Amino acid sequence: MSNTETTRERRPSTSAPISDLQGPVGPGFSRPKHKRTFTGFGAGEIKSVEASIPEPQREAWKKFQAHGFRDKDEFERDTVRHVETTLARSMFNCDETAAYAATSLAFRDRLITQWNRTQQRQTFSDTKRIYYLSLEFLMGRALDNAMLNVGAKAIAKDGLADLGFRIEDIIAQEHDAALGNGGLGRLAACFLDSMASLNFPAWGYGLRYRYGIFKQEIVDGYQVEVPDYWLDFNPWEFPRHDIVVDIQFYGNVRKYQNDQGKNVVTWEGGEIVKAVAYDVPIPGFDTPSTNNLRLWSSKAASGEFDFQKFNSGDYESSVADQQRAETISAVLYPNDNLERGKELRLKQQYFWVAASLYDIVRRFKKSKRAWSEFPEQVAIQLNDTHPTLAIVELQRILIDLEGLEWDEAWKIVTKTFGYTNHTVLPEALEKWSVPLFQNLLPRHLQIIYEINLFFLQLVEKKFPKEREILGRVSIIEESQPKMVRMAYLAIVGSHKVNGVAELHSDLIKTTIFKDFVRIFGPDKFTNVTNGITPRRWLHQANPRLSELIASKTGGIGFLKDLTLLNELENFADDKEFKKEWAEIKYANKVRLAKHIKTTTGVTVNPAALFDIQVKRIHEYKRQQMNIFGVIHRYLTIKNMSAEERKKLAPRVSIFGGKAAPGYWMAKTIIHLVNSVGSVVNNDKDVGDLLKVIFLEDYNVSKAEMIIPASDISEHISTAGTEASGTSNMKFVLNGGLIIGTCDGANIEITREIGESNIFLFGNLAEDVEDLRHAHNYGDHSMDPDLVKVFEAIKSNMFGDAGSFGALVGAIEDHGDYYLVSDDFHSYIQTQELVDEAYKNQDEWISKCIQSVARMGFFSSDRCINEYAESIWNIEPLQPESKNGLPKSEL
């Protein structure tokens, strides 16, 4: 190979342009043919193309341009047309699935026109864009959200009724988009909704998982994972088969001098996998702005299969490339207990960020701006450590492919990225082994070492007498084998690092990242407390409550400005209002009770206190403490006289959530919950006084049904472990109260709604280390009530005690890392306060109303405005009204 060989660029696979000819083409035509760039034109190109189209053609086009339906008749026309022509069905065989498909397509048609105009407007204005990189986007059902956001749900309801369908049945046909697992992905989805609703030019970038995480089934009390294939029919995505990017893995790095004497580095050989783009429209609420979520799917560079191998009878290996490539975007979080799983996860992360950055860089290059202007046009937010490789990839693009000098490129990179940290748990801060990197991404490992050297030289200059700090902050951990610390790389490569609640942001500055605060100064670290979108989590999940609130706050303006909820304070003691409030809560509980009966066979009393903990199953979230508390309640009831039982507030304890496939302890918690439920729910002595329910396969649409039915919800993580939490916000916004620790956003919720409206218990974050030390090296005695619970488990009361030995042993014998035994007594006492408070329903409802009235701070709109101002430096782009002027100019 010659030294003059050009660098191998990742190339788009596109069909050839029509022609470069100018002048007459064909009889009677003088219009030039236009060369179309593979994701549209730049701002200047659109204007010149439009000018070259003859007026009659332009008129004909505009006359018949698509528009969405404007009333019920147009909705019915579009829906029937889609049933008959798109789905090839008729009035006689249109079932609910077909009606869902046709309704979705009718709404999709309306969204597409707004989506196209939004993208054109953003291209024309050529302003700064935000690109949100998240490995998860837990979107939930799209149809209901689209109907609400474009303000046409009432039209659809009436239209579907005319056609013989109930809107609720049609909405229920949709599979949840399986693009995430927990709070991280749901936060990303809320943020996309807010960015569109606030008219920010924004794109989300993620992976198009074929199976998502998994569908959870409970078999004999155990979690069983089955594939969740959700893509049978998905009208909400647009395959962009013309947007295909080559992604490289493995190979080797070659360094040489070119003819100009410049040192050149090329990454050669290895394996190519293609990334294919799929676009999902993200409608804003009460605005025509419709942003884009681009998801990447993987396929083999060699096509569907190797024809030569197939012809020679080697059928299995003829499709091996395709199968290997497709595993990259097959499943969210492949089990990384195995080495091959680790490699696949790192492959996923690079595949996604490399395709996304190719897209972002290509879009920037169309503007013909100088590279120094890149951070003025592009802001990239890293949602946790998963997309950290984007920092290294952008540096590689700038120095290897675009020929910039190292220092100039690094300045651009660090001005472009912001990093959101979501955890203080050391085991959740990603690390990848150097040998794995060396094999999979050899050029990136070299760049990481150079970034680290550059950074450590800066540290040494700043702290010449503190040698030990270098080892503590190095991106490369000197272990066996050496590891790349992705969180450290994210900090070094970003201009801002934010936590997601005040306590969490303080903790990262004083614990895991304290050295970096000394190096970079406190200004690099900031806080943006999480929020939720009230459109989905109030208006969509709890429409009757939303209507009631609208009747007292002067309309639905609170969905765009959540602080308007504070007007509800005036009605906290209004008898009529409280009666309506209580009726809505009861109806929501009846709906959940029906779901429980249908799915578990257990009958629960809607008048009982519904105590709910639904979230990812993890020891730090302490579902084990909740179920130990339930066992304590059960033992207490069993020891009561009949008279004492009459005074007790009946309770339904509801659990839900998935355990990671390789997380055995979390799976044991699920097994214990189900085992306790099977004993308690069949105990005639207890009857309705206590029921224990585990709802399988918890997801966004189930959350929309569960959360409005809550009386009390549990947010009981060990203090200092939950970064923020957002389900706590959703429960309070829907008129439920919280029992929780002083952790994450619970602290800020308490500050907003008042201590009298929340049930707090447990030790504080600053005491956690001392308590852990006491478990391991000092005196620690177990709470007697917890001892009784463990005795009941060990007596085989809930099945074979051996099944739960590890759960009990972690607390009794292995240091009780999550401090269940330290907080148990306080937890039980606080639950007794909940029981007492619930008996006074009049005061309870007042507490709920006050709490909702004070939740205005926890909107994701407020979050996005904070990010835009303090991290992204980006302005909203006002949409045009129907007569072509920006709204602000009318």
Buried (B, 14 or more C-beta within 10 A) or exposed (E): EEEEEEBBEBEBBBEEEEEEEEEEEEEEEEEBBBEBBBBBBBBBBBEEEEEEEEEEEEEEEEEEEEEBBEEBEBBBBBBBBBBBEBBEBEEEEBEEBBBBBBBBBBBBBBBBBBBBBBBBBBBBEBBBBBBBBBBBBBBBBBBBBBBBBBEBBEBBBBBBEEBEBEBEEBBEBBBBBBBBBBBBBBBBBBBBBBBBBBBBBBBBBBBBBBBBBBBBEBEEBBBEBEEBEBBEBBBBBBEBEBBBBBBBBEBEBBEBEBEEEEEBBBBBEBBBBBBBBBBBBBBBBBBBBBBBBBBBBBBBBBEEBBEEBBEEEEEEEBBBBBEBBBBBBBBBBBBBEEEEBBBBBBBBBBBBBBBBBBBBBBBBEBBEEEBEEBBEBBBBBBBBBBBBBBBBBBBBBBBBBBEBEBEEBBBBBBBBBBBBBBBBBEEBBBBBBBEBBBBBBBBBBBBBBBBBEEBBEEBBEEBEEEEEBBEEBBBBBEEEEBBBBBBBBBBBBBBBBBBBBBBBBBBBBEEBBEBBBBBBEEEBBBBBBBBBBBBBBBBBBBBBBBEBBBEBBEEBEBBBBBEBBBBBEEBBBBEEBBEBBBEBBEBBBEBBBEBBEEBBEBEBBBBBBBBBBBBBBBBBBBBBBBBBBBBBBBBBBBEBEEEEBEEBBBBBBBBBBBBBBBBEBBBBBBBBBBBBBBBBBEEEEBEEBBBBBBBBBBBBBBBBBBBBBBBBBBBBBBBBBBBBBBBBBBBBBBBBBBBBBBBBBBBBBBEBBEEEBBBBBBBEBEBBEEBBEBBEEEEBEBBEBBBBBBEBBEEEBBBEBEBBBEBBEBBBEEBBBBBBBBBBBBBBEBBEEBBEBBEEEEEBBBBBBBBBBBBBBBBBBBBBBBBBEBBBBBBBBBBBEEEEEEEEEE
